[in-house]
Amino acid sequence: MNSDNGLWLIGVGPGNIGLMSLDAIEAVKRCDYRFLEGYTALLPTDQEEELENLVGEYKKIMRPDVENPEDLLKLAKGGAVALMVVGDPLQATTHIDLQLRAAEANIGCHVIHGISITTIVTGVVGLQSYRFGRQVTLAYPYGDYLATSPFELILENLERNLHTLVLLDLDPSGMGEGEQQPMSPRGAVEILQLSAKKLKHDIEDWNIVLCSDMGTTSQRINYGSLDHISAIESGDIHCMVIPGRLDDLEQEALARWKA
């Protein structure tokens, strides 16, 4: 049996395939089947094309094929299957579950890590990495339902004087199928405000960090009030940082990103 057979979870890095390691590129090229997971994170369209030029043809798959991976695992029983993931392949619990299912089916599972959005943001923004609490994902509302648990986790981090990395939802349908629509800064601020109102918490004096298109040549960081962040329309894929209390060095670091 070929030692390369099995499932390969391979990190592409965020935003730019130039961040993909040489080991990752060579592993994908060797695989018999190549897939790009397209619902937990996104590559810009031009980078998807560059990825195909670099590693060969691949198919993009969405949530149903990853959370119900029978077809993937069937292919991996007799060949080498690459599942490329934007960022690091074990950043999302979805892929850890896939790793465990492979083990249960006695299928080899190999992991080649990539740079994660967490690594980039906590380093570039200038806040101390050891002062970040649990990261959260701000979800789109579904009809009249608004999930407030992400906001509650932000408040818990603030009570402990910790910063929060806030990832923004890509999928307004909640189904992980079809074309993704990354949440805009305005939409994210509105959800924070609605959550605060629902929980009777005043956030209008908050200053937050908006990180846009991180890992690409167009990456930008902005720091300011909710109104300032909400007015930003440029950029495609965003995340936020809600800072805790800042020490002198962190204040100086964030001052670079003020309008």
N, C-alpha and C positions, 0 to 999 in steps of 0.2 A: 504494500500500500504506500502511496506517495505520502511523505511526511508533511507535505503542505496541505493535505486534505483536511476537511473540517470547515468550521466557521471562523472567519477572520473579522474581528471588530477593529476598524481602522479609523483613527482620528485624522481629519482633514485640516483641522485648525479653523479658526473663525474668519470668514470674510474673504480670505485670499489663499489660494492653493500654494502660493509661494511659502506659506508657513508649514506646509506638509513635509514631514521628514523623508529623507532618502529611503530609509527602511520601509516606510509606509508606501511610498511610490512603487518600490520594487515588489513588495508583497502583493499589491493590487494587480500589478502586471502579470504576476505568476498565476493568479487565480483563474479558474475555469469560468466562473460566473461573477459578475460585478454589479453591485447595487449601491445606490445612494439613498440614504434615509432622508426624506424630505419634509418631516412634520415637526420634529422637536427643535430644529434650527434650519436656517436657510443659507445657501450660497447665492451671491448675486448671479444673474443670468449669464453675464459674460464669463464669470469664473466657472460655471457649470460647463460651458463650452471648452474652456481651457483645460478643465479636468479631463474631459473626454480625449482631447488631443494628447494629454500627458500619459494617461493610463490605459486608454482603449475604450471601446463602447461599454456603456453601463445602462441600467434601467433604474429610474427613480421609483421608489416604493414609499407608501404612506402608512398611516397608523394600522389599518387592518392587517396588512401583511407582516408587520413587525410584532404586533400584540397577539396575533394568531399565526405563529411562524412555521406551521407544518410544512409548507412548500419550501421554505428556506432550509429547514433542517433535513428534509428529504434530499435536496440537492447536495447538502453538506455531508451526507452519509457516504456518497461515492465520489466526491470531488471537492475542490477548494472553492469556497464561496466568500467573497469579500463584501462586507456591509460597511460602506463608508459613512461616517457620521461627522457632521460639521462640529468642530470643537474637539472635545475628548470623548471617546466612545463610551466611557463609563460615568459620564457626568449625569446622565439621566437614568432613573430607576428602570425605565423601559428596557434599556440595554443590559442592565444587570440581570433582570428577569430572563432575558433571552440567553444570557450566559448560563444561568442556572438550568434552563430547559435543555440546552445543549448537553450539559453534564448529565442530566437525568436520562437523556437518550443515548448516552455513551458516545457522544460526538465531540471530537477535539475542538476546543475554542481558544483561539489565539488572539491576543490583544496587542495592538500597537497604538500607544497613546498619542494624543495630539494636544496642542496648546488649547486651553479652554478659555471661554469668555471670562470666567472668574479670575484666572491668572492675569489676563491682560488688564481688566478693569481695576482690580485692587492694586496693581502695580503702577499703572499710568496715571490714575487720578491723583495719587499722592497721599492717600490715607493709609494708616498702619494696617497691614494685612491681618495681624493678630487681633484687631479690634472689630472684625466683622462677625456678626451673629449669623443666625440662619438666613439663607437667601430665600426669596419668595418669588412666585410667578403671579403677576397681576392678570387675572382672567377677564375676558370679555363677559359682560352681563348676558344672560340667556333669558330673553323675554323680560319678565318682571323680577327675575331672580338675580341678585347681586351677592356674590360670595364675599363675605367680610373677613374670612380667616386670614388672607394675606395681610390685610391692614392690621389685624390683631397681632400678628407675628412681628410686624414693623414696630408696633407700640411696645411689645415685650422687649425687643432689642433696644429700643430707646430707653426704656426703664433701666436696663442693664448698662447703659452708656455704650452701646455697640452700634456700628454702622450696619446698614442693610443693603445688599445688592438685590435690586428688583428687576427680574426679567419680565418682559412684556409679551403677552399672548400673541400668537401668530394666526390663530384659527377661530374666527368669530362663530363658526358653526359648532365647534366643540367635537367634531367627528374625526378630525385629522385626515380628511380626504379633500381632493380637489386643490384649487389654487389657494395658497396661504395669503393672508392679508395682515402684515405686521401692524400692531397697534401704534397709533400716532402719539406724539407727546401730548397733544391736546386730549386725546381719548384717555390716556393714562392719568392725567391730572384730574379729569372729570370723574374717573372711577375712584381716585383717592378722596376727592371731595365728597362724593356720594357716600362712600364708606364712612368717612368722618362724620357726616351728618347723621347717618343711620345709627352710629355708635355714640353720638353726642360728644364729639371730640373736635376741638378747634385746631385747624392746621394752617390757617391763613398766614401765619408768620413763618412757616417752614421755608427754608432754602434747600434746594435739592440739586443733584448733579445729573445731567443728561448726557449719556454716552451714545454716540451715533456712528453706525457703520464701522465698528471697531475691528481692527485687523486689516482694514483696507487702506488704500492710499487716500481715501476721503474721510478718514475717521475725524470726528470732532467731539470736543467736550465743552459743555456749557454749564455754568453754575449760577443759580439765581432763584428768584421767587417763583411761586407756582404760576403767576401770570406771565413771567418772562419765559419760563420753560414751555408753557402752553402755547405761546405765540410762535414757537419754532416750527417751521414747516419743511425745512430741508432735511435730507437724509432718508434712508429707507428702513433700516433695522435699528431699533433703539433699546437701551436698557437704562436704568436709573440707579443712583445711589442715594439713600436717605441717610445723611450723616448723624451720628450721635454728637455729643459735646466734643469740640475740637481742641486739641492742644495747640501750642504756638506754631509748631512746624506744620501741622495739618492746615491751620488757618492760612499760613503763607502759601502752602501748596495749592489750596483751592482758589486763592485769590487770582491765580493765573487764568482761571477759566471764567471769571466774571465778565459780563458784557461791558 
